[in-house]
Amino acid sequence: MADNRIPFPYRIPFVEELGLELHSAGDGKAELRVDLAEAHLNSWEVAHGGVLMTMLDVAMAQAARTANRHDGAAGPGVATIEMKTSFVRPAEGELRALGKLLHRTSTLAFCEASVLDGEGHLCAHATGTFKYLRALPTAKGGLKTQRRTSPPQE
């Protein structure tokens, strides 16, 4: 896999654990990649549907975030409101998820994403709706904000 990764704007431990890499994000688009390992596979030895759905979800969320970035800022957080996924073919090898913002309002983003295999074949497609958030309410009545990714060490 070519190493032109960029850091995610916020730390997402689950995404880190899966090994998903952000390769581009801007102008309402985002691209993620993963080179499948044994832990990503189902009993058929192809990508587990949960890996594909996570790639689709994160690609759409990153695309949605780019619409409200200013001066290199990370943009607001988003939460998935709904998502519809179609699995087209078994996914193997290096996978790319391409997310695209289709339309946005002040509070919602409507997106789509596709997962392609190394030969460019469509493996899965999704549409999703995301809510823009600044913070989440906590059980104790406070507000929880997101953890930013640490800047790269030089």
C-alpha positions as CSV (number, residue, x, y, z in Angstrom):
1,M,0.0,0.0,0.0
2,A,1.4,3.4,-1.0
3,D,2.3,5.5,2.1
4,N,0.5,8.8,1.4
5,R,-1.5,8.6,4.6
6,I,-2.8,11.7,6.4
7,P,-3.8,11.8,10.1
8,F,-7.4,11.6,11.0
9,P,-8.5,14.9,12.5
10,Y,-9.8,13.2,15.6
11,R,-8.6,10.0,17.3
12,I,-11.0,7.0,16.8
13,P,-9.6,4.0,18.7
14,F,-11.9,1.5,16.9
15,V,-10.7,2.8,13.5
16,E,-7.1,2.6,14.6
17,E,-7.6,-1.0,15.8
18,L,-9.0,-2.0,12.4
19,G,-5.9,-0.4,10.7
20,L,-8.0,1.9,8.5
21,E,-5.8,4.7,6.9
22,L,-7.0,8.1,5.7
23,H,-5.4,8.9,2.4
24,S,-7.4,12.1,1.4
25,A,-10.1,14.3,2.7
26,G,-11.3,17.6,1.2
27,D,-13.9,19.2,-1.0
28,G,-16.7,16.9,0.2
29,K,-14.7,13.7,-0.6
30,A,-12.6,11.2,1.4
31,E,-10.6,8.1,0.8
32,L,-9.7,5.3,3.2
33,R,-7.6,2.2,2.7
34,V,-7.0,-1.0,4.4
35,D,-4.9,-4.0,3.5
36,L,-6.9,-6.9,4.8
37,A,-5.4,-9.1,7.5
38,E,-6.7,-12.4,9.0
39,A,-8.5,-10.5,11.7
40,H,-10.7,-8.7,9.1
41,L,-12.0,-11.9,7.6
42,N,-15.2,-13.9,8.0
43,S,-15.6,-17.7,7.8
44,W,-15.4,-17.5,3.9
45,E,-12.0,-15.9,4.3
46,V,-13.1,-12.6,2.7
47,A,-13.7,-9.2,4.3
48,H,-16.2,-9.4,7.1
49,G,-19.3,-7.2,6.4
50,G,-18.6,-5.2,9.6
51,V,-15.2,-4.1,8.2
52,L,-16.8,-3.0,5.0
53,M,-19.6,-1.1,6.8
54,T,-17.1,0.6,9.0
55,M,-15.1,1.7,6.0
56,L,-18.2,3.0,4.3
57,D,-19.4,4.8,7.5
58,V,-16.0,6.4,8.2
59,A,-15.5,7.5,4.6
60,M,-18.9,9.2,4.5
61,A,-18.3,10.8,7.9
62,Q,-14.9,12.2,6.8
63,A,-16.4,13.5,3.6
64,A,-19.2,15.2,5.6
65,R,-16.7,16.9,7.9
66,T,-14.8,18.5,5.0
67,A,-17.7,20.7,4.2
68,N,-17.4,22.9,7.3
69,R,-13.6,23.1,7.6
70,H,-12.1,26.5,7.8
71,D,-8.4,27.4,7.6
72,G,-7.3,23.8,7.9
73,A,-9.5,23.1,10.9
74,A,-10.8,19.6,11.4
75,G,-14.5,20.6,11.0
76,P,-17.3,19.7,13.3
77,G,-18.0,16.2,14.5
78,V,-20.7,14.0,13.0
79,A,-22.8,11.2,14.2
80,T,-24.4,8.6,11.9
81,I,-28.2,8.9,11.9
82,E,-28.9,6.2,9.3
83,M,-27.0,4.1,6.8
84,K,-28.1,1.6,4.1
85,T,-25.5,-0.8,2.7
86,S,-25.5,-3.1,-0.3
87,F,-22.9,-5.8,-0.5
88,V,-22.1,-6.4,-4.2
89,R,-19.2,-9.0,-4.3
90,P,-16.7,-10.5,-1.9
91,A,-13.9,-8.1,-0.9
92,E,-10.3,-9.3,-0.8
93,G,-6.8,-7.8,-0.6
94,E,-6.2,-4.0,-0.4
95,L,-9.5,-2.1,-0.2
96,R,-10.4,1.5,-0.9
97,A,-13.4,3.3,0.5
98,L,-14.4,6.5,-1.4
99,G,-16.8,8.8,0.4
100,K,-18.7,11.7,-1.1
101,L,-20.9,14.4,0.4
102,L,-24.0,14.7,-1.8
103,H,-25.9,17.5,0.0
104,R,-25.8,19.3,3.4
105,T,-27.9,21.5,5.5
106,S,-26.8,23.4,8.6
107,T,-27.4,20.3,10.7
108,L,-27.4,17.3,8.4
109,A,-25.1,15.7,5.7
110,F,-26.3,13.3,3.1
111,C,-23.5,11.1,1.7
112,E,-22.6,8.0,-0.3
113,A,-19.5,5.7,-0.3
114,S,-18.2,2.7,-2.2
115,V,-15.6,0.1,-1.3
116,L,-13.5,-1.1,-4.2
117,D,-11.0,-3.9,-4.3
118,G,-7.4,-3.7,-5.7
119,E,-8.7,-4.2,-9.2
120,G,-11.3,-1.4,-9.0
121,H,-14.3,-3.8,-8.6
122,L,-17.2,-2.5,-6.6
123,C,-17.6,-4.6,-3.4
124,A,-20.1,-2.6,-1.4
125,H,-22.0,0.7,-1.6
126,A,-23.8,2.7,1.1
127,T,-25.8,5.9,1.6
128,G,-26.0,7.6,4.9
129,T,-27.3,10.6,6.8
130,F,-25.1,12.3,9.4
131,K,-25.8,15.0,12.0
132,Y,-23.3,17.7,12.6
133,L,-22.3,17.9,16.3
134,R,-20.2,20.2,18.5
135,A,-20.4,18.0,21.6
136,L,-22.4,15.1,23.1
137,P,-24.4,15.3,26.3
138,T,-23.2,13.1,29.1
139,A,-25.2,11.1,31.7
140,K,-24.2,13.7,34.4
141,G,-25.5,16.7,32.4
142,G,-22.2,17.8,31.0
143,L,-20.9,17.9,27.5
144,K,-18.2,15.6,26.0
145,T,-16.0,16.9,23.2
146,Q,-13.9,14.9,20.7
147,R,-10.2,14.1,21.2
148,R,-8.1,15.7,18.5
149,T,-5.3,13.7,16.9
150,S,-1.9,14.8,18.2
151,P,0.1,16.7,15.6
152,P,2.9,14.6,13.9
153,Q,6.2,14.7,15.6
154,E,9.0,16.1,13.5
